[in-house]
């Protein structure tokens, strides 16, 4: 399967972890700029999850039989992006084994990871906080929610507002959340 993600880093990171749950060979491609950005953490995660990953030019190739980690602990570096941790968490449903996520590095974009954690919990995943840098997800969890309300990415709205202000216009944002992670 070949999927082209353009320059979308989030798409590549989330889709790579999803593809790694499926048996077979998966090819994810994108723009040159996408692969100039830091993506090495994907390959590091794949090795820990019992898959193979090769990043070459503008393509990420994933081979595996689904997640088959050698250890129950997966170490995720969050110093470049929180998206790697979010990608693992979003794909940790119906695992046949317990999974411990241990984070290293200074966390960046922490609020986005908080949004992911909130969403999977709302969907029914029990995620236990072991300590500041470790989460535990027990085996066999299934989505129980029939409807989810995800917090919007507020940073996207500010880009549009900045354009309006730069043009001397005003902006009115509707349905803005009263609270935000």
Secondary structure, DSSP 4 states (H G I P E B T S, - for coil): -EEE-TT-HHHHHHHHHHHHTSEEEEEEE--HHHHHS--HHHHHHHHHTT-EEEEETTEEEEEEES---SSSEEEEE-SS-SHHHHHHHHT-TT-SS-EEEEEES---SHHHHHHHHHHHHHHT--EEEEETTEEEE-TT-----S---PPP-HHHHHHHHHHHHHTT------S--SS--
